[in-house]
């Protein structure tokens, strides 16, 4: 009987701790719940088509250009600014890339040139904001008009510009190679039609995630920070491991991991490391929390602002490259609404409307929420007018939720 009582108490303690953890971190967990709900609803309503390996692969490729743009936007929003020009910066620079390749320049040479142009655009706009004192809203709204006009100007004569460079097109349409042929050449029998390298990468990713989480937990314990119980910690590891391997299994059943996913992961890793592990990241959060106090503490607010604008424009350039690669062409309409999806992704991902709070890892989830809605509604042939209405409702709910939870925490 005593053993039964201990079991009941343990289960009760686990449940109570889980509920407490959820309430404490509700802003971080809400987007994951929303994404799971979206996947379930569209999976059922499309009779499994939404969850098919091909569609999941397409969803990743569709999300890529918004995801990298949203990462840059996250930095801008954290420091309490905004960039409305990034959509047409992406469209314009995507067209520039297409023109350069049309004139004979190889794709591998075009990419760094376009990224450098993006940095220069960001420095120009950042200078107006940080040095001259023009509000970011005004500066980037003007930039939206300017780059929209430039996009129309350079595509006026030809209209849609076709991209023929196969390597460039593979950025958003290709997949990592498999090692099946190598294994067969070594007389190592491999059954099934799964993408072997994708499965190996998935296993390695799970191992690295587990090791990293264990290391972080040990560091928190070492410095006497409060941590969750072992049972909760193990449950979290099992949950995220299951999610990773589920996605990997789906991708391995099609053509493997798209190159878009690799590019987004590299950008995410760099920016996540920068925000969490460097002084620059701490300065960005400090400026977002209180710019005046950050200035008084010795932080060069103007230079950090310049960096943030140069960063978001560089990622806008990368977004334009990925979008042009995906369509294998540049069009006069490219970039329309990109900035809205990027901003919505950041706020859905938990960036605070008051600045100083936000994670690029969560922003990626926000981007998947936005693009999953678009993808699912397209599969159901929902009119585009209703799609905008749904996105608007989700966006306002996310911001209202942020405000409500912040006020409750005070």
C-alpha positions as CSV (number, residue, x, y, z in Angstrom):
1,X,0.0,0.0,0.0
2,X,2.9,2.4,0.9
3,X,4.4,1.7,-2.5
4,X,1.2,2.7,-4.2
5,X,1.0,5.9,-2.2
6,X,4.6,6.7,-3.2
7,X,3.8,6.1,-6.8
8,X,0.7,8.4,-6.6
9,X,2.8,11.1,-4.9
10,X,5.5,10.8,-7.5
11,X,3.0,11.1,-10.4
12,X,1.3,14.0,-8.7
13,X,4.7,15.7,-8.2
14,X,5.7,15.1,-11.8
15,X,2.3,16.6,-13.0
16,X,2.5,19.6,-10.8
17,X,6.1,20.4,-11.8
18,X,5.2,19.9,-15.5
19,X,2.2,22.4,-15.1
20,X,4.4,24.9,-13.2
21,X,7.1,24.6,-15.9
22,X,4.5,25.1,-18.6
23,X,3.0,28.2,-16.9
24,X,6.5,29.7,-16.3
25,X,7.6,29.2,-19.9
26,X,4.2,29.5,-21.6
27,X,5.5,32.2,-24.0
28,X,8.2,29.7,-25.3
29,X,5.9,26.6,-25.4
30,X,2.8,28.2,-27.0
31,X,4.3,28.3,-30.5
32,X,5.3,24.6,-30.3
33,X,1.7,23.8,-29.3
34,X,0.4,25.9,-32.1
35,X,2.6,24.2,-34.7
36,X,1.6,20.7,-33.5
37,X,-2.1,21.7,-33.7
38,X,-1.6,23.1,-37.2
39,X,0.1,19.9,-38.3
40,X,-2.7,17.7,-36.8
41,X,-5.5,19.8,-38.3
42,X,-4.1,20.0,-41.8
43,X,-2.9,16.4,-41.6
44,X,-6.5,15.3,-41.0
45,X,-8.2,17.8,-43.3
46,X,-5.9,17.0,-46.2
47,X,-6.2,13.2,-45.6
48,X,-2.5,12.9,-44.9
49,X,-1.3,14.9,-47.9
50,X,0.0,17.7,-45.7
51,X,2.2,15.2,-43.7
52,X,3.5,13.4,-46.8
53,X,7.3,13.4,-47.2
54,X,7.1,15.4,-50.4
55,X,5.0,18.1,-48.9
56,X,7.1,18.4,-45.7
57,X,10.2,18.7,-48.0
58,X,8.4,21.4,-50.0
59,X,7.3,23.2,-46.7
60,X,11.0,23.4,-45.6
61,X,12.0,24.9,-49.0
62,X,9.1,27.3,-48.8
63,X,10.0,28.4,-45.3
64,X,13.7,28.9,-45.9
65,X,13.7,32.4,-47.4
66,X,11.3,33.7,-44.7
67,X,13.2,31.9,-41.9
68,X,16.5,33.6,-42.7
69,X,14.8,36.9,-43.1
70,X,13.0,36.5,-39.8
71,X,16.3,35.8,-38.0
72,X,17.6,39.1,-39.0
73,X,14.3,40.8,-38.2
74,X,14.5,39.3,-34.7
75,X,17.6,41.3,-33.9
76,X,16.0,44.5,-35.2
77,X,12.9,44.0,-33.1
78,X,14.9,43.1,-30.0
79,X,16.6,46.6,-30.1
80,X,13.2,48.2,-30.5
81,X,13.5,49.1,-34.2
82,X,11.8,47.8,-37.4
83,X,12.8,47.3,-41.0
84,X,10.0,47.5,-43.5
85,X,12.3,47.5,-46.5
86,X,13.6,43.9,-46.3
87,X,11.0,42.4,-48.5
88,X,11.8,44.5,-51.6
89,X,15.5,44.5,-50.7
90,X,15.2,40.7,-51.0
91,X,13.3,41.0,-54.3
92,X,15.7,43.5,-55.7
93,X,18.9,41.7,-54.8
94,X,17.4,38.4,-56.1
95,X,16.8,40.1,-59.4
96,X,20.4,41.5,-59.3
97,X,21.7,37.9,-58.8
98,X,19.6,36.7,-61.8
99,X,20.9,39.5,-64.0
100,X,24.5,38.9,-63.1
101,X,24.1,35.2,-63.9
102,X,22.3,36.0,-67.2
103,X,25.3,38.1,-68.1
104,X,27.6,35.1,-67.7
105,X,28.8,35.3,-64.0
106,X,28.7,31.9,-62.2
107,X,26.4,31.4,-59.3
108,X,29.2,30.8,-56.8
109,X,30.6,34.3,-57.6
110,X,27.2,36.0,-57.6
111,X,26.3,35.0,-54.0
112,X,29.1,36.8,-52.1
113,X,28.6,39.9,-54.3
114,X,24.9,40.1,-53.6
115,X,25.4,39.5,-49.8
116,X,28.0,42.3,-49.8
117,X,25.5,44.6,-51.5
118,X,23.0,43.7,-48.8
119,X,25.4,44.7,-46.1
120,X,26.0,48.0,-47.8
121,X,22.3,48.7,-48.0
122,X,22.0,47.9,-44.3
123,X,24.8,50.2,-43.4
124,X,23.2,53.0,-45.4
125,X,19.9,52.6,-43.6
126,X,21.5,52.0,-40.2
127,X,23.5,55.2,-40.6
128,X,20.3,57.2,-41.2
129,X,18.8,55.6,-38.0
130,X,21.8,55.5,-35.7
131,X,23.9,58.5,-36.8
132,X,21.4,60.9,-38.4
133,X,18.5,60.1,-36.1
134,X,15.8,59.4,-38.7
135,X,13.3,57.0,-37.2
136,X,13.7,53.4,-38.4
137,X,10.0,53.3,-39.4
138,X,10.5,56.3,-41.8
139,X,13.9,55.2,-43.0
140,X,12.9,51.7,-43.9
141,X,9.5,52.8,-45.3
142,X,11.4,55.0,-47.7
143,X,13.7,52.1,-48.4
144,X,10.6,49.9,-49.3
145,X,9.6,52.5,-51.9
146,X,13.1,52.9,-53.2
147,X,13.9,49.2,-53.6
148,X,10.4,48.4,-55.0
149,X,11.1,51.1,-57.6
150,X,14.6,49.7,-58.4
151,X,13.1,46.2,-58.7
152,X,10.5,47.4,-61.2
153,X,13.2,49.4,-63.1
154,X,15.7,46.6,-63.6
155,X,13.0,44.1,-64.6
156,X,11.1,46.5,-66.9
157,X,12.7,45.5,-70.1
158,X,12.7,41.7,-69.6
159,X,10.0,41.0,-67.1
160,X,10.7,37.7,-65.5
161,X,14.4,36.8,-65.6
162,X,15.1,33.1,-66.0
163,X,18.0,31.5,-64.0
164,X,19.8,28.6,-65.8
165,X,22.7,28.1,-63.4
166,X,22.0,24.5,-62.0
167,X,24.2,25.0,-58.9
168,X,22.3,28.2,-58.0
169,X,18.9,26.5,-58.5
170,X,20.0,23.6,-56.3
171,X,20.2,25.9,-53.3
172,X,16.4,25.8,-52.8
173,X,15.5,22.8,-54.9
174,X,18.3,20.4,-54.3
175,X,19.1,17.8,-51.6
176,X,22.2,16.7,-49.8
177,X,23.8,13.6,-51.6
178,X,23.4,10.1,-50.2
179,X,26.2,7.7,-49.4
180,X,24.3,4.6,-50.7
181,X,26.6,4.4,-53.8
182,X,29.7,4.6,-51.7
183,X,28.4,1.8,-49.4
184,X,27.5,-0.4,-52.3
185,X,31.0,0.2,-53.8
186,X,32.5,-1.0,-50.5
187,X,30.2,-4.2,-50.7
188,X,28.2,-3.0,-47.7
189,X,24.6,-4.1,-48.4
190,X,22.0,-1.5,-47.7
191,X,18.3,-2.4,-47.9
192,X,15.3,-0.1,-48.4
193,X,15.0,3.2,-50.2
194,X,15.7,5.5,-47.3
195,X,18.3,8.3,-47.6
196,X,21.1,6.9,-45.5
197,X,23.0,10.1,-44.9
198,X,19.9,11.8,-43.7
199,X,19.3,9.1,-41.0
200,X,23.0,9.3,-39.9
201,X,22.7,13.1,-39.6
202,X,19.5,12.7,-37.6
203,X,21.2,10.3,-35.1
204,X,24.2,12.6,-34.8
205,X,21.9,15.6,-34.2
206,X,20.0,13.8,-31.4
207,X,23.3,12.8,-29.7
208,X,24.6,16.4,-29.9
209,X,21.3,17.8,-28.5
210,X,21.3,15.4,-25.6
211,X,25.0,16.1,-24.8
212,X,24.4,19.8,-25.0
213,X,21.4,19.7,-22.8
214,X,23.2,17.6,-20.2
215,X,26.2,20.0,-20.3
216,X,23.9,23.0,-19.8
217,X,22.1,21.3,-16.9
218,X,25.4,20.5,-15.2
219,X,26.6,24.1,-15.6
220,X,23.3,25.4,-14.1
221,X,23.7,23.0,-11.1
222,X,27.4,24.0,-10.7
223,X,26.4,27.7,-10.4
224,X,23.5,26.9,-8.0
225,X,20.7,27.8,-10.5
226,X,17.4,26.2,-10.2
227,X,16.8,23.3,-12.6
228,X,13.9,21.0,-13.3
229,X,13.8,17.5,-11.8
230,X,15.5,14.6,-13.6
231,X,12.1,13.1,-14.6
232,X,11.1,16.4,-16.3
233,X,14.5,16.7,-17.9
234,X,14.4,13.2,-19.3
235,X,10.8,13.7,-20.6
236,X,11.9,16.9,-22.4
237,X,14.8,15.0,-24.0
238,X,12.5,12.2,-25.1
239,X,10.0,14.7,-26.6
240,X,12.5,16.6,-28.6
241,X,14.3,13.5,-29.7
242,X,11.1,12.0,-31.0
243,X,10.3,15.3,-32.9
244,X,13.8,15.3,-34.5
245,X,13.7,11.7,-35.5
246,X,10.1,11.9,-36.8
247,X,11.1,14.8,-39.2
248,X,14.3,13.0,-40.2
249,X,12.4,9.7,-40.9
250,X,9.9,11.6,-43.1
251,X,12.7,13.4,-45.1
252,X,14.7,10.2,-45.4
253,X,11.7,8.6,-47.0
254,X,11.7,11.1,-49.8
255,X,15.0,12.7,-51.1
256,X,16.7,13.5,-47.9
257,X,17.5,16.8,-46.3
258,X,17.1,19.9,-48.6
259,X,20.0,22.2,-49.0
260,X,17.7,25.0,-47.8
261,X,17.5,23.3,-44.4
262,X,21.3,23.2,-44.2
263,X,21.6,26.9,-45.1
264,X,18.9,27.9,-42.5
265,X,20.6,25.7,-39.9
266,X,24.0,27.3,-40.5
267,X,22.5,30.8,-40.2
268,X,20.5,29.8,-37.1
269,X,23.6,28.3,-35.4
270,X,25.7,31.4,-36.0
271,X,23.1,33.8,-34.8
272,X,22.0,31.7,-31.8
273,X,25.6,31.4,-30.7
274,X,26.2,35.1,-31.2
275,X,23.1,36.1,-29.1
276,X,23.7,33.5,-26.3
277,X,27.5,33.2,-26.0
278,X,29.0,36.6,-27.0
279,X,29.3,40.1,-25.6
280,X,27.6,41.4,-28.8
281,X,24.5,39.3,-28.0
282,X,24.4,40.6,-24.4
283,X,24.7,44.2,-25.8
284,X,21.8,43.6,-28.2
285,X,19.6,42.4,-25.3
286,X,20.8,45.2,-23.1
287,X,20.0,47.9,-25.7
288,X,16.5,46.3,-26.2
289,X,15.9,46.3,-22.4
290,X,17.0,49.9,-21.8
291,X,19.0,51.8,-24.5
292,X,19.8,54.8,-22.2
293,X,21.1,52.5,-19.4
294,X,23.2,50.5,-22.0
295,X,24.7,53.8,-23.3
296,X,25.6,54.9,-19.8
297,X,27.2,51.5,-19.1
298,X,29.6,52.0,-22.0
299,X,27.9,50.1,-24.8
300,X,28.2,51.8,-28.2
301,X,24.5,51.8,-29.1
302,X,25.0,53.4,-32.5
303,X,27.5,50.8,-33.7
304,X,25.3,47.9,-32.4
305,X,22.3,49.5,-34.3
306,X,24.5,49.7,-37.4
307,X,25.3,46.0,-37.0
308,X,21.7,45.0,-36.6
309,X,20.6,46.8,-39.8
310,X,23.6,45.5,-41.8
311,X,22.8,42.0,-40.5
312,X,19.1,42.1,-41.5
313,X,19.9,43.5,-45.0
314,X,22.5,40.8,-45.5
315,X,20.0,38.1,-44.6
316,X,17.4,39.9,-46.8
317,X,20.0,39.4,-49.6
318,X,20.2,35.7,-48.7
319,X,16.4,35.5,-48.6
320,X,16.3,37.0,-52.1
321,X,18.9,34.4,-53.3
322,X,16.9,31.5,-51.9
323,X,13.6,32.8,-53.3
324,X,15.1,33.4,-56.8
325,X,16.7,29.9,-56.6
326,X,13.4,28.3,-55.7
327,X,11.5,29.9,-58.6
328,X,14.5,29.6,-60.9
329,X,13.7,33.1,-61.9
330,X,13.4,36.7,-60.7
331,X,10.0,38.5,-61.1
332,X,8.8,42.1,-60.7
333,X,6.6,40.9,-57.8
334,X,9.4,39.2,-55.8
335,X,9.6,40.4,-52.2
336,X,6.0,41.5,-51.9
337,X,4.9,40.9,-48.3
338,X,8.1,39.2,-47.2
339,X,8.6,41.8,-44.4
340,X,5.2,41.1,-43.0
341,X,5.8,37.3,-42.8
342,X,9.2,38.0,-41.2
343,X,7.8,40.4,-38.6
344,X,4.9,38.0,-37.8
345,X,7.3,35.0,-37.5
346,X,9.4,37.0,-35.0
347,X,6.4,38.0,-32.8
348,X,4.8,34.5,-33.0
349,X,8.2,33.2,-32.0
350,X,8.1,35.2,-28.8
351,X,9.9,38.4,-29.5
352,X,8.5,41.0,-27.1
353,X,6.7,44.1,-28.5
354,X,8.6,46.0,-25.8
355,X,12.0,44.8,-27.0
356,X,14.8,43.1,-25.1
357,X,13.3,39.6,-25.4
358,X,13.5,37.1,-28.2
359,X,15.2,33.9,-29.4
360,X,16.1,33.1,-33.0
361,X,15.4,29.4,-32.4
362,X,11.8,30.3,-31.5
363,X,11.6,32.6,-34.5
364,X,12.3,29.6,-36.8
365,X,9.2,27.9,-35.2
366,X,7.2,31.1,-35.8
367,X,8.3,31.0,-39.5
368,X,7.1,27.4,-39.7
369,X,3.8,28.4,-38.1
370,X,3.2,31.1,-40.7
371,X,4.3,29.0,-43.7
372,X,2.5,25.9,-42.5
373,X,-0.7,27.9,-42.5
374,X,0.0,29.0,-46.0
375,X,0.9,25.6,-47.2
376,X,-2.0,23.8,-45.6
377,X,-4.6,26.4,-46.8
378,X,-3.1,26.1,-50.4
379,X,-3.6,22.3,-50.2
380,X,-7.2,22.9,-49.2
381,X,-7.7,25.5,-52.0
382,X,-8.6,28.2,-49.5
383,X,-9.0,31.6,-51.3
384,X,-5.9,33.8,-50.8
385,X,-8.1,36.6,-49.3
386,X,-9.1,34.3,-46.4
387,X,-5.5,33.3,-46.0
388,X,-4.5,36.9,-45.2
389,X,-7.4,37.1,-42.8
390,X,-6.2,34.0,-40.9
391,X,-2.6,35.2,-40.8
392,X,-3.8,38.5,-39.4
393,X,-5.8,36.8,-36.7
394,X,-2.9,34.6,-35.7
395,X,-0.6,37.6,-35.7
396,X,-2.8,39.8,-33.4
397,X,-3.4,36.8,-31.1
398,X,0.4,36.3,-30.7
399,X,1.0,39.9,-29.8
400,X,-2.0,40.0,-27.5
401,X,-0.7,36.9,-25.8
402,X,2.7,38.4,-25.4
403,X,1.3,41.5,-23.8
404,X,-1.1,39.5,-21.5
405,X,1.7,37.2,-20.3
406,X,4.1,40.0,-19.7
407,X,1.5,42.0,-17.7
408,X,0.6,38.9,-15.7
409,X,4.3,38.4,-14.8
410,X,4.6,41.9,-13.3
